């Protein structure tokens, strides 16, 4: 192989093609954001997510129940929580969402941090894998330094 040649890694065997189109998968994720993250309707999670949802975020427990419990705390702590989609890209059974999370930290329930009344704003990237039209796996990368600084859990550098 010539120097500088890019070879794409093969996907793990558990990943496969989906019966849903890329546009259908994006619609599922977009609707999930609107219903769950905009409207805070956690009773609708089963409509969008498999019970055996795999969560690669160590702060949330596995399964749809783990997702619900984590977000009950998040929504209690940040009642005006909003995740606005900035960009969405999809390939095969994966949908990537670059989003900006905003709200006001006025309630209890977020990782044991007391309410500060502070406005929060941070960016995150979520990657969802879909199976049969529902979310089945999730990874995320979030600017938690910004979030934890804004809720007073850590100090700004240089302070």
Residue pairs with C-beta under 8 A, 6 or more apart in sequence:
1 7
15 92
15 93
15 129
16 93
17 92
17 93
18 25
18 92
18 93
18 130
18 131
18 132
19 132
19 133
20 28
20 93
20 130
20 132
20 133
22 90
22 91
22 92
23 90
24 133
25 90
25 93
25 95
25 130
25 133
26 88
26 90
26 95
28 48
28 95
28 130
28 133
28 134
28 135
29 88
29 95
29 97
29 128
29 130
29 135
30 85
30 88
31 48
32 48
32 49
32 135
33 83
33 85
33 97
33 99
35 41
35 44
35 47
35 48
36 42
36 44
36 45
36 48
36 71
37 81
37 82
37 83
38 82
38 83
40 75
40 81
42 68
42 71
42 72
42 75
45 64
45 67
45 68
46 64
48 134
48 135
49 64
49 67
49 134
49 135
49 136
50 64
50 131
50 134
50 135
50 136
51 63
51 64
51 65
52 62
52 63
52 136
53 62
53 63
53 64
53 66
53 67
53 135
53 136
53 137
53 138
54 62
54 136
54 137
54 138
55 61
55 62
55 63
55 66
55 67
55 138
56 137
56 138
56 139
56 140
57 138
57 139
57 140
59 70
59 111
60 66
60 67
60 69
60 70
61 69
61 70
72 109
73 109
73 110
73 111
74 81
74 109
74 110
75 81
76 107
76 108
76 109
76 110
77 105
77 106
77 107
77 108
77 109
77 110
77 113
77 115
78 103
78 104
78 105
78 106
78 107
78 110
78 120
79 103
79 104
79 106
79 107
80 102
80 103
80 104
81 101
81 102
81 103
82 101
82 102
82 103
83 99
83 100
83 101
83 124
84 99
84 100
84 101
84 102
85 97
85 98
85 99
86 98
86 99
86 100
86 123
87 97
87 98
88 95
88 96
88 97
88 98
89 95
89 96
90 96
93 129
93 130
93 131
94 127
94 128
94 129
94 130
95 127
95 128
95 130
96 125
96 126
96 127
97 125
97 126
97 127
97 128
98 123
98 124
98 125
99 123
99 124
99 125
99 126
100 121
100 122
100 123
100 124
101 120
101 121
101 122
101 123
101 124
101 142
101 147
102 119
102 120
102 121
103 119
103 120
104 117
104 118
104 119
104 120
105 113
105 115
105 116
105 117
105 118
105 119
105 120
105 150
105 151
106 115
106 117
107 115
108 114
108 115
110 151
111 153
113 151
113 152
113 153
116 150
116 151
116 152
118 150
118 151
118 152
119 150
120 147
120 150
120 151
121 146
121 150
122 142
122 143
122 144
122 146
122 147
122 150
123 142
123 143
123 146
124 140
124 141
124 142
124 143
125 140
125 141
125 142
126 138
126 139
126 140
127 138
127 139
127 140
128 135
128 137
128 138
129 135
129 136
129 137
129 138
130 136
145 154
148 154
149 155
149 156
